[in-house]
Amino acid sequence: MAFGLKFFLVMLSMILADIAWTYYFIKVDERHSLSAGMWASLIICFGAFTTISYIADARLFFAAVLGSFIGTVIAVEFKRKQDKNKKDPQ
């Protein structure tokens, strides 16, 4: 597999892992055990793929870092917009 494709897949996996982490904490805070469990399972799946990938090629660590940042920004902004829409339905 080409390095560029691996980089993209690791970055995407970390984006999804960070989104899963964000929603995991939200669901735990809301005391929704089944939803929290589902998000926890996704964290392990995406995290394992990411970790295995950058252990095999340390250059992919940077894809994981970039994906982590992007995933957190996406999840928090999406949640913020959802909360804003709940307070101010137009």
Backbone atoms as SQL, in Angstrom:
CREATE TABLE atoms (id INTEGER PRIMARY KEY, chain TEXT, resi INTEGER, resn TEXT, atom TEXT, x REAL, y REAL, z REAL);
INSERT INTO atoms VALUES
  (1, 'A', 1, 'MET', 'N', 0.852, -1.175, 0.000),
  (2, 'A', 1, 'MET', 'CA', 0.000, 0.000, 0.000),
  (3, 'A', 1, 'MET', 'C', 0.899, 1.239, 0.000),
  (4, 'A', 2, 'ALA', 'N', 0.522, 2.230, -0.770),
  (5, 'A', 2, 'ALA', 'CA', 1.304, 3.454, -0.869),
  (6, 'A', 2, 'ALA', 'C', 1.288, 4.214, 0.460),
  (7, 'A', 3, 'PHE', 'N', 2.401, 4.898, 0.751),
  (8, 'A', 3, 'PHE', 'CA', 2.518, 5.629, 2.008),
  (9, 'A', 3, 'PHE', 'C', 1.422, 6.687, 2.139),
  (10, 'A', 4, 'GLY', 'N', 1.106, 7.393, 1.071),
  (11, 'A', 4, 'GLY', 'CA', 0.073, 8.430, 1.119),
  (12, 'A', 4, 'GLY', 'C', -1.277, 7.874, 1.539),
  (13, 'A', 5, 'LEU', 'N', -1.624, 6.704, 1.031),
  (14, 'A', 5, 'LEU', 'CA', -2.884, 6.074, 1.401),
  (15, 'A', 5, 'LEU', 'C', -2.855, 5.642, 2.863),
  (16, 'A', 6, 'LYS', 'N', -1.749, 5.066, 3.311),
  (17, 'A', 6, 'LYS', 'CA', -1.613, 4.681, 4.721),
  (18, 'A', 6, 'LYS', 'C', -1.743, 5.910, 5.614),
  (19, 'A', 7, 'PHE', 'N', -1.080, 6.997, 5.221),
  (20, 'A', 7, 'PHE', 'CA', -1.140, 8.243, 5.998),
  (21, 'A', 7, 'PHE', 'C', -2.592, 8.694, 6.130),
  (22, 'A', 8, 'PHE', 'N', -3.313, 8.704, 5.019),
  (23, 'A', 8, 'PHE', 'CA', -4.714, 9.124, 5.025),
  (24, 'A', 8, 'PHE', 'C', -5.563, 8.207, 5.905),
  (25, 'A', 9, 'LEU', 'N', -5.372, 6.899, 5.800),
  (26, 'A', 9, 'LEU', 'CA', -6.176, 5.953, 6.586),
  (27, 'A', 9, 'LEU', 'C', -5.901, 6.075, 8.086),
  (28, 'A', 10, 'VAL', 'N', -4.637, 6.279, 8.447),
  (29, 'A', 10, 'VAL', 'CA', -4.304, 6.455, 9.864),
  (30, 'A', 10, 'VAL', 'C', -4.901, 7.762, 10.370),
  (31, 'A', 11, 'MET', 'N', -4.787, 8.823, 9.576),
  (32, 'A', 11, 'MET', 'CA', -5.369, 10.109, 9.969),
  (33, 'A', 11, 'MET', 'C', -6.881, 9.985, 10.125),
  (34, 'A', 12, 'LEU', 'N', -7.548, 9.337, 9.180),
  (35, 'A', 12, 'LEU', 'CA', -8.991, 9.132, 9.245),
  (36, 'A', 12, 'LEU', 'C', -9.370, 8.293, 10.466),
  (37, 'A', 13, 'SER', 'N', -8.618, 7.256, 10.726),
  (38, 'A', 13, 'SER', 'CA', -8.886, 6.407, 11.883),
  (39, 'A', 13, 'SER', 'C', -8.772, 7.209, 13.179),
  (40, 'A', 14, 'MET', 'N', -7.794, 8.089, 13.250),
  (41, 'A', 14, 'MET', 'CA', -7.628, 8.891, 14.460),
  (42, 'A', 14, 'MET', 'C', -8.702, 9.964, 14.557),
  (43, 'A', 15, 'ILE', 'N', -9.132, 10.509, 13.437),
  (44, 'A', 15, 'ILE', 'CA', -10.263, 11.445, 13.449),
  (45, 'A', 15, 'ILE', 'C', -11.478, 10.745, 14.058),
  (46, 'A', 16, 'LEU', 'N', -11.762, 9.558, 13.562),
  (47, 'A', 16, 'LEU', 'CA', -12.919, 8.805, 14.060),
  (48, 'A', 16, 'LEU', 'C', -12.745, 8.404, 15.531),
  (49, 'A', 17, 'ALA', 'N', -11.512, 8.061, 15.929),
  (50, 'A', 17, 'ALA', 'CA', -11.259, 7.720, 17.326),
  (51, 'A', 17, 'ALA', 'C', -11.512, 8.921, 18.227),
  (52, 'A', 18, 'ASP', 'N', -11.082, 10.104, 17.803),
  (53, 'A', 18, 'ASP', 'CA', -11.305, 11.288, 18.638),
  (54, 'A', 18, 'ASP', 'C', -12.770, 11.687, 18.699),
  (55, 'A', 19, 'ILE', 'N', -13.475, 11.511, 17.618),
  (56, 'A', 19, 'ILE', 'CA', -14.924, 11.740, 17.650),
  (57, 'A', 19, 'ILE', 'C', -15.565, 10.751, 18.623),
  (58, 'A', 20, 'ALA', 'N', -15.121, 9.502, 18.557),
  (59, 'A', 20, 'ALA', 'CA', -15.646, 8.484, 19.473),
  (60, 'A', 20, 'ALA', 'C', -15.334, 8.841, 20.925),
  (61, 'A', 21, 'TRP', 'N', -14.119, 9.319, 21.208),
  (62, 'A', 21, 'TRP', 'CA', -13.774, 9.726, 22.575),
  (63, 'A', 21, 'TRP', 'C', -14.697, 10.841, 23.052),
  (64, 'A', 22, 'THR', 'N', -14.921, 11.827, 22.211),
  (65, 'A', 22, 'THR', 'CA', -15.767, 12.958, 22.594),
  (66, 'A', 22, 'THR', 'C', -17.171, 12.486, 22.944),
  (67, 'A', 23, 'TYR', 'N', -17.750, 11.664, 22.082),
  (68, 'A', 23, 'TYR', 'CA', -19.104, 11.193, 22.340),
  (69, 'A', 23, 'TYR', 'C', -19.162, 10.157, 23.455),
  (70, 'A', 24, 'TYR', 'N', -18.074, 9.444, 23.668),
  (71, 'A', 24, 'TYR', 'CA', -18.001, 8.540, 24.818),
  (72, 'A', 24, 'TYR', 'C', -18.176, 9.336, 26.117),
  (73, 'A', 25, 'PHE', 'N', -17.419, 10.406, 26.254),
  (74, 'A', 25, 'PHE', 'CA', -17.519, 11.225, 27.469),
  (75, 'A', 25, 'PHE', 'C', -18.892, 11.867, 27.616),
  (76, 'A', 26, 'ILE', 'N', -19.472, 12.292, 26.507),
  (77, 'A', 26, 'ILE', 'CA', -20.817, 12.872, 26.557),
  (78, 'A', 26, 'ILE', 'C', -21.812, 11.836, 27.062),
  (79, 'A', 27, 'LYS', 'N', -21.753, 10.633, 26.515),
  (80, 'A', 27, 'LYS', 'CA', -22.701, 9.581, 26.904),
  (81, 'A', 27, 'LYS', 'C', -22.478, 9.112, 28.342),
  (82, 'A', 28, 'VAL', 'N', -21.233, 9.060, 28.783),
  (83, 'A', 28, 'VAL', 'CA', -20.969, 8.713, 30.181),
  (84, 'A', 28, 'VAL', 'C', -21.559, 9.786, 31.088),
  (85, 'A', 29, 'ASP', 'N', -21.342, 11.042, 30.738),
  (86, 'A', 29, 'ASP', 'CA', -21.885, 12.141, 31.540),
  (87, 'A', 29, 'ASP', 'C', -23.410, 12.096, 31.586),
  (88, 'A', 30, 'GLU', 'N', -24.036, 11.671, 30.490),
  (89, 'A', 30, 'GLU', 'CA', -25.501, 11.556, 30.433),
  (90, 'A', 30, 'GLU', 'C', -26.002, 10.257, 31.058),
  (91, 'A', 31, 'ARG', 'N', -25.096, 9.400, 31.500),
  (92, 'A', 31, 'ARG', 'CA', -25.419, 8.102, 32.115),
  (93, 'A', 31, 'ARG', 'C', -26.131, 7.154, 31.146),
  (94, 'A', 32, 'HIS', 'N', -25.741, 7.198, 29.877),
  (95, 'A', 32, 'HIS', 'CA', -26.277, 6.278, 28.863),
  (96, 'A', 32, 'HIS', 'C', -25.265, 5.153, 28.662),
  (97, 'A', 33, 'SER', 'N', -25.435, 4.077, 29.411),
  (98, 'A', 33, 'SER', 'CA', -24.422, 3.021, 29.450),
  (99, 'A', 33, 'SER', 'C', -24.246, 2.288, 28.119),
  (100, 'A', 34, 'LEU', 'N', -25.324, 1.967, 27.438),
  (101, 'A', 34, 'LEU', 'CA', -25.187, 1.228, 26.182),
  (102, 'A', 34, 'LEU', 'C', -24.526, 2.081, 25.104),
  (103, 'A', 35, 'SER', 'N', -24.925, 3.325, 25.009),
  (104, 'A', 35, 'SER', 'CA', -24.296, 4.222, 24.032),
  (105, 'A', 35, 'SER', 'C', -22.822, 4.430, 24.372),
  (106, 'A', 36, 'ALA', 'N', -22.526, 4.625, 25.647),
  (107, 'A', 36, 'ALA', 'CA', -21.131, 4.798, 26.067),
  (108, 'A', 36, 'ALA', 'C', -20.317, 3.547, 25.733),
  (109, 'A', 37, 'GLY', 'N', -20.908, 2.383, 25.943),
  (110, 'A', 37, 'GLY', 'CA', -20.223, 1.139, 25.609),
  (111, 'A', 37, 'GLY', 'C', -19.933, 1.008, 24.127),
  (112, 'A', 38, 'MET', 'N', -20.879, 1.425, 23.295),
  (113, 'A', 38, 'MET', 'CA', -20.672, 1.387, 21.848),
  (114, 'A', 38, 'MET', 'C', -19.519, 2.304, 21.453),
  (115, 'A', 39, 'TRP', 'N', -19.503, 3.522, 21.995),
  (116, 'A', 39, 'TRP', 'CA', -18.430, 4.465, 21.681),
  (117, 'A', 39, 'TRP', 'C', -17.097, 3.930, 22.182),
  (118, 'A', 40, 'ALA', 'N', -17.075, 3.285, 23.347),
  (119, 'A', 40, 'ALA', 'CA', -15.840, 2.711, 23.874),
  (120, 'A', 40, 'ALA', 'C', -15.299, 1.626, 22.945),
  (121, 'A', 41, 'SER', 'N', -16.183, 0.815, 22.398),
  (122, 'A', 41, 'SER', 'CA', -15.760, -0.225, 21.452),
  (123, 'A', 41, 'SER', 'C', -15.141, 0.380, 20.204),
  (124, 'A', 42, 'LEU', 'N', -15.734, 1.463, 19.726),
  (125, 'A', 42, 'LEU', 'CA', -15.183, 2.134, 18.543),
  (126, 'A', 42, 'LEU', 'C', -13.822, 2.757, 18.842),
  (127, 'A', 43, 'ILE', 'N', -13.654, 3.284, 20.046),
  (128, 'A', 43, 'ILE', 'CA', -12.356, 3.841, 20.440),
  (129, 'A', 43, 'ILE', 'C', -11.273, 2.775, 20.317),
  (130, 'A', 44, 'ILE', 'N', -11.559, 1.580, 20.825),
  (131, 'A', 44, 'ILE', 'CA', -10.580, 0.493, 20.775),
  (132, 'A', 44, 'ILE', 'C', -10.286, 0.092, 19.330),
  (133, 'A', 45, 'CYS', 'N', -11.313, -0.026, 18.511),
  (134, 'A', 45, 'CYS', 'CA', -11.112, -0.423, 17.107),
  (135, 'A', 45, 'CYS', 'C', -10.245, 0.580, 16.353),
  (136, 'A', 46, 'PHE', 'N', -10.624, 1.860, 16.414),
  (137, 'A', 46, 'PHE', 'CA', -9.871, 2.875, 15.680),
  (138, 'A', 46, 'PHE', 'C', -8.481, 3.076, 16.293),
  (139, 'A', 47, 'GLY', 'N', -8.414, 3.044, 17.620),
  (140, 'A', 47, 'GLY', 'CA', -7.128, 3.217, 18.283),
  (141, 'A', 47, 'GLY', 'C', -6.158, 2.083, 17.984),
  (142, 'A', 48, 'ALA', 'N', -6.663, 0.879, 17.939),
  (143, 'A', 48, 'ALA', 'CA', -5.804, -0.276, 17.644),
  (144, 'A', 48, 'ALA', 'C', -5.247, -0.187, 16.222),
  (145, 'A', 49, 'PHE', 'N', -6.096, 0.147, 15.271),
  (146, 'A', 49, 'PHE', 'CA', -5.622, 0.291, 13.894),
  (147, 'A', 49, 'PHE', 'C', -4.543, 1.366, 13.810),
  (148, 'A', 50, 'THR', 'N', -4.797, 2.503, 14.455),
  (149, 'A', 50, 'THR', 'CA', -3.838, 3.603, 14.432),
  (150, 'A', 50, 'THR', 'C', -2.518, 3.190, 15.068),
  (151, 'A', 51, 'THR', 'N', -2.578, 2.589, 16.229),
  (152, 'A', 51, 'THR', 'CA', -1.364, 2.194, 16.947),
  (153, 'A', 51, 'THR', 'C', -0.562, 1.157, 16.169),
  (154, 'A', 52, 'ILE', 'N', -1.237, 0.149, 15.683),
  (155, 'A', 52, 'ILE', 'CA', -0.546, -0.886, 14.897),
  (156, 'A', 52, 'ILE', 'C', 0.137, -0.258, 13.684),
  (157, 'A', 53, 'SER', 'N', -0.530, 0.698, 13.068),
  (158, 'A', 53, 'SER', 'CA', 0.018, 1.334, 11.874),
  (159, 'A', 53, 'SER', 'C', 1.273, 2.135, 12.167),
  (160, 'A', 54, 'TYR', 'N', 1.264, 2.967, 13.210),
  (161, 'A', 54, 'TYR', 'CA', 2.455, 3.782, 13.433),
  (162, 'A', 54, 'TYR', 'C', 3.568, 3.031, 14.147),
  (163, 'A', 55, 'ILE', 'N', 3.255, 1.884, 14.744),
  (164, 'A', 55, 'ILE', 'CA', 4.336, 1.039, 15.252),
  (165, 'A', 55, 'ILE', 'C', 5.094, 0.426, 14.077),
  (166, 'A', 56, 'ALA', 'N', 4.351, 0.072, 13.030),
  (167, 'A', 56, 'ALA', 'CA', 4.977, -0.508, 11.838),
  (168, 'A', 56, 'ALA', 'C', 5.767, 0.536, 11.050),
  (169, 'A', 57, 'ASP', 'N', 5.343, 1.801, 11.093),
  (170, 'A', 57, 'ASP', 'CA', 6.020, 2.882, 10.366),
  (171, 'A', 57, 'ASP', 'C', 5.865, 4.155, 11.183),
  (172, 'A', 58, 'ALA', 'N', 6.927, 4.538, 11.875),
  (173, 'A', 58, 'ALA', 'CA', 6.873, 5.659, 12.810),
  (174, 'A', 58, 'ALA', 'C', 6.463, 6.974, 12.144),
  (175, 'A', 59, 'ARG', 'N', 6.645, 7.102, 10.838),
  (176, 'A', 59, 'ARG', 'CA', 6.229, 8.338, 10.156),
  (177, 'A', 59, 'ARG', 'C', 4.727, 8.541, 10.245),
  (178, 'A', 60, 'LEU', 'N', 3.976, 7.478, 10.444),
  (179, 'A', 60, 'LEU', 'CA', 2.520, 7.577, 10.535),
  (180, 'A', 60, 'LEU', 'C', 2.060, 8.168, 11.868),
  (181, 'A', 61, 'PHE', 'N', 2.980, 8.323, 12.805),
  (182, 'A', 61, 'PHE', 'CA', 2.664, 8.986, 14.062),
  (183, 'A', 61, 'PHE', 'C', 2.122, 10.393, 13.788),
  (184, 'A', 62, 'PHE', 'N', 2.691, 11.064, 12.798),
  (185, 'A', 62, 'PHE', 'CA', 2.250, 12.423, 12.467),
  (186, 'A', 62, 'PHE', 'C', 0.830, 12.431, 11.909),
  (187, 'A', 63, 'ALA', 'N', 0.460, 11.384, 11.207),
  (188, 'A', 63, 'ALA', 'CA', -0.922, 11.254, 10.728),
  (189, 'A', 63, 'ALA', 'C', -1.866, 11.109, 11.917),
  (190, 'A', 64, 'ALA', 'N', -1.441, 10.367, 12.929),
  (191, 'A', 64, 'ALA', 'CA', -2.261, 10.178, 14.126),
  (192, 'A', 64, 'ALA', 'C', -2.425, 11.496, 14.881),
  (193, 'A', 65, 'VAL', 'N', -1.358, 12.251, 15.005),
  (194, 'A', 65, 'VAL', 'CA', -1.424, 13.541, 15.697),
  (195, 'A', 65, 'VAL', 'C', -2.357, 14.493, 14.952),
  (196, 'A', 66, 'LEU', 'N', -2.199, 14.583, 13.650),
  (197, 'A', 66, 'LEU', 'CA', -3.049, 15.457, 12.842),
  (198, 'A', 66, 'LEU', 'C', -4.506, 15.009, 12.912),
  (199, 'A', 67, 'GLY', 'N', -4.744, 13.720, 12.810),
  (200, 'A', 67, 'GLY', 'CA', -6.104, 13.189, 12.897),
  (201, 'A', 67, 'GLY', 'C', -6.738, 13.445, 14.250),
  (202, 'A', 68, 'SER', 'N', -5.947, 13.360, 15.301),
  (203, 'A', 68, 'SER', 'CA', -6.450, 13.621, 16.643),
  (204, 'A', 68, 'SER', 'C', -6.938, 15.057, 16.771),
  (205, 'A', 69, 'PHE', 'N', -6.160, 15.979, 16.270),
  (206, 'A', 69, 'PHE', 'CA', -6.550, 17.392, 16.312),
  (207, 'A', 69, 'PHE', 'C', -7.824, 17.638, 15.513),
  (208, 'A', 70, 'ILE', 'N', -7.849, 17.135, 14.291),
  (209, 'A', 70, 'ILE', 'CA', -9.013, 17.341, 13.415),
  (210, 'A', 70, 'ILE', 'C', -10.262, 16.710, 14.011),
  (211, 'A', 71, 'GLY', 'N', -10.140, 15.499, 14.525),
  (212, 'A', 71, 'GLY', 'CA', -11.282, 14.802, 15.091),
  (213, 'A', 71, 'GLY', 'C', -11.886, 15.526, 16.281),
  (214, 'A', 72, 'THR', 'N', -11.040, 16.060, 17.139),
  (215, 'A', 72, 'THR', 'CA', -11.537, 16.787, 18.299),
  (216, 'A', 72, 'THR', 'C', -12.249, 18.056, 17.872),
  (217, 'A', 73, 'VAL', 'N', -11.653, 18.796, 16.953),
  (218, 'A', 73, 'VAL', 'CA', -12.287, 20.035, 16.470),
  (219, 'A', 73, 'VAL', 'C', -13.644, 19.734, 15.850),
  (220, 'A', 74, 'ILE', 'N', -13.714, 18.717, 15.003),
  (221, 'A', 74, 'ILE', 'CA', -14.979, 18.361, 14.356),
  (222, 'A', 74, 'ILE', 'C', -16.038, 17.990, 15.392),
  (223, 'A', 75, 'ALA', 'N', -15.690, 17.128, 16.319),
  (224, 'A', 75, 'ALA', 'CA', -16.671, 16.651, 17.304),
  (225, 'A', 75, 'ALA', 'C', -17.163, 17.773, 18.207),
  (226, 'A', 76, 'VAL', 'N', -16.254, 18.618, 18.676),
  (227, 'A', 76, 'VAL', 'CA', -16.651, 19.687, 19.590),
  (228, 'A', 76, 'VAL', 'C', -17.489, 20.740, 18.856),
  (229, 'A', 77, 'GLU', 'N', -17.095, 21.092, 17.641),
  (230, 'A', 77, 'GLU', 'CA', -17.869, 22.072, 16.876),
  (231, 'A', 77, 'GLU', 'C', -19.263, 21.539, 16.547),
  (232, 'A', 78, 'PHE', 'N', -19.352, 20.267, 16.180),
  (233, 'A', 78, 'PHE', 'CA', -20.653, 19.661, 15.880),
  (234, 'A', 78, 'PHE', 'C', -21.536, 19.674, 17.113),
  (235, 'A', 79, 'LYS', 'N', -20.973, 19.298, 18.256),
  (236, 'A', 79, 'LYS', 'CA', -21.739, 19.288, 19.511),
  (237, 'A', 79, 'LYS', 'C', -22.158, 20.705, 19.908),
  (238, 'A', 80, 'ARG', 'N', -21.260, 21.667, 19.720),
  (239, 'A', 80, 'ARG', 'CA', -21.575, 23.059, 20.042),
  (240, 'A', 80, 'ARG', 'C', -22.740, 23.553, 19.190),
  (241, 'A', 81, 'LYS', 'N', -22.727, 23.232, 17.907),
  (242, 'A', 81, 'LYS', 'CA', -23.833, 23.640, 17.020),
  (243, 'A', 81, 'LYS', 'C', -25.140, 22.957, 17.408),
  (244, 'A', 82, 'GLN', 'N', -25.061, 21.692, 17.788),
  (245, 'A', 82, 'GLN', 'CA', -26.256, 20.981, 18.256),
  (246, 'A', 82, 'GLN', 'C', -26.834, 21.645, 19.496),
  (247, 'A', 83, 'ASP', 'N', -25.983, 21.975, 20.444),
  (248, 'A', 83, 'ASP', 'CA', -26.431, 22.623, 21.676),
  (249, 'A', 83, 'ASP', 'C', -27.013, 24.000, 21.399),
  (250, 'A', 84, 'LYS', 'N', -26.403, 24.721, 20.479),
  (251, 'A', 84, 'LYS', 'CA', -26.903, 26.048, 20.120),
  (252, 'A', 84, 'LYS', 'C', -28.284, 25.945, 19.481),
  (253, 'A', 85, 'ASN', 'N', -28.477, 24.959, 18.622),
  (254, 'A', 85, 'ASN', 'CA', -29.770, 24.764, 17.962),
  (255, 'A', 85, 'ASN', 'C', -30.850, 24.363, 18.954),
  (256, 'A', 86, 'LYS', 'N', -30.483, 23.629, 20.002),
  (257, 'A', 86, 'LYS', 'CA', -31.456, 23.248, 21.028),
  (258, 'A', 86, 'LYS', 'C', -31.900, 24.467, 21.834),
  (259, 'A', 87, 'LYS', 'N', -30.982, 25.401, 22.083),
  (260, 'A', 87, 'LYS', 'CA', -31.302, 26.602, 22.855),
  (261, 'A', 87, 'LYS', 'C', -32.057, 27.632, 22.023),
  (262, 'A', 88, 'ASP', 'N', -31.725, 27.689, 20.733),
  (263, 'A', 88, 'ASP', 'CA', -32.267, 28.744, 19.874),
  (264, 'A', 88, 'ASP', 'C', -32.853, 28.130, 18.584),
  (265, 'A', 89, 'PRO', 'N', -33.928, 27.341, 18.681),
  (266, 'A', 89, 'PRO', 'CA', -34.509, 26.772, 17.457),
  (267, 'A', 89, 'PRO', 'C', -35.177, 27.880, 16.627),
  (268, 'A', 90, 'GLN', 'N', -34.808, 27.928, 15.373),
  (269, 'A', 90, 'GLN', 'CA', -35.352, 29.002, 14.518),
  (270, 'A', 90, 'GLN', 'C', -36.365, 28.479, 13.560);
